[in-house]
Amino acid sequence: MKKLLILALALMMLALPVLTACNSSQGGGTSDATSQGGTTSEGGEVSDDPLATFPLEAKKFDNVTIKILTRAGRHAQQFVPQDEFEGSVINSAVQARNDLIEEQYGIIIEIEMTGRPATDIGLSIEGGTSDYQIVNDAVYSMVSRVTDNWFYSLNDLLDLSQPWWDQNACNQLTLSDKKFFVAGNALFQDDSFTAGVLFNKNVYADRYEKTYGSLYNMVDEGTWTIDVMYELAKDFAMPDENGDWMTDGCYYGVVTDGYSGATMLTNGAGAVSAYKDEQNQIVLSGGSEQSVKAFEKVYNLLTDRTTSVFAEQFKPTNWGYGSNLFIANHALFSVGYLSSLLGIMTNETPDKVVPGVLPPPKYEAAQEGYHAGINVYQSDVMAIPVCVVEEEQLEATAYAMELLGYYSMKESLFGEDSVTAAFYDTSMKLQATVDDNDSRMLDLITSHRIYDLGGAFDWNGKMIGLYSSNLYAGANTLASTWDANLPGVEAAMQETIEAFQNSIN
């Protein structure tokens, strides 16, 4: 393995473009790429070592093992190769990254898989064991655990200003000046579970493009709105030959599930249930004028049974109905997450849909920019549990997180063979899409991710289903139910804020 790695690195060095390292703002040192592809040290000497582009202080540990507690499948594949994805270019990229980290920095990456990492780490902490150094789980499962004092503040452990950390996650998923969670290049499941809209390219081109023009151009011009989606969806929808809906023979304009459709379309229309303002204060906004107006449009679209269908309308819930209709060219739009692209492209249905990718539509053309929410049940974040007590192990853990982030980037020495490139470009762009416009849309979506704090913390159990509960009830009572629930939500929020501020870690 070592010989193969050295050969691979040598080949990559020949092909690498000039790399520009990033500056550290917390004393990690700086390095600038020269025109020869090396780096300039403080003494003015030029190094051709591509490892020197790592912008933090170089450290070498004595074969320290860092074990990550994570969910299975793609969640685990972010850290170590997984046999269920045999032959995956992602596996190859992950293995090469980990081999480098072990050989050059003396850190060995291992994992343990469980169905509930954020819960199980508490059992480890309370049991006085220190089996795991990093916890990786969904946003929803992780953020509330800060109040149990299970995680270290990362402010002084990581250089959070570095570009491999998602600044939205760093800044939004905290209620104090302490930051406990990170996402970014070390992970790819955070991008997978970012909201997007898929559309049927062939149907749109045949029936609507001459009249409406390119949907990609609409996005570029800022005119891709819920009203446009509704108008197109309504025109496309049609019952089956017997005049019935909710069968395999009918056609729908929009297919989705209640949570994704209601929440992600409302987020895309510029509304969230809670957010941080410019003064870093939490604003409860689920009952704001913008939220009520945005959800009204979403509600009208998704409850129009001659236009849209969501999975929970079936009893029992038929989670696969909408995606099957879309794959079979019986739906114009599918509202969900970017991960659904992979599912569609690996589906073996003959004459399956050719999907295009769009961001969630705006509330109106005047809205400033597009917004793509994340699925807090699935999108990952990492944290360091307080059961890591030895100083050297804590230092190695934090350093391992920095290494995982940097060496997963295309800007590292791995370039187009990096984990990020393997997942994002190969798995999502090249395999899942066939149009350069779709690649542009993927870039737009993943660079406009937002976190709804209300959904993440689910204060008083009333926030995460704020919008979708109205769909299930069949009545839009958002404004009145918000007012009724607000006192309990405010009280729960204040308790959480105080717990964050008073965290001992």
Secondary structure, DSSP 8 states (H G I E B T S, - for coil): -HHHHHHHHHHHHHH---------SSSS----B-TTS-EE-TTS-EE--GGGG--S-----SSEEEEEEE-STHHHHTTS--GGGTT-HHHHHHHHHHHHHHHHH-EEEEEEE-S-HHHHHHHHHHTT----SEEEEEHHHHGGGGGGT-B---TTTS-TTSTTB-HHHHHHS-SSS----B-BTT-SHHHHTBEEEEEEHHHHHHHTHHHH--HHHHHHHT--BHHHHHHHHHHH-B--TTS-SSSTT-BEEEEE-HHHHHHHHHHHTT--SEEE-TTS-EEE-TTSHHHHHHHHHHHHHHT-TTTEEEGGGSSS--TTHHHHHHHTT-EEEEEEETHHHHHHHT---TT---EEEE---BSSTTS-S--EEB-TTT-EEEE-BTT--SHHHHHHHHHHHHHHHHTTSTTSTTGGGSHHIIIIIIIIIITT---HHHHHHHHHHHTSEE--HHHHH-GGG-STTTTHHHHHHTS--HHHHHHHHHHHHHHHHHHHHHHHHT---
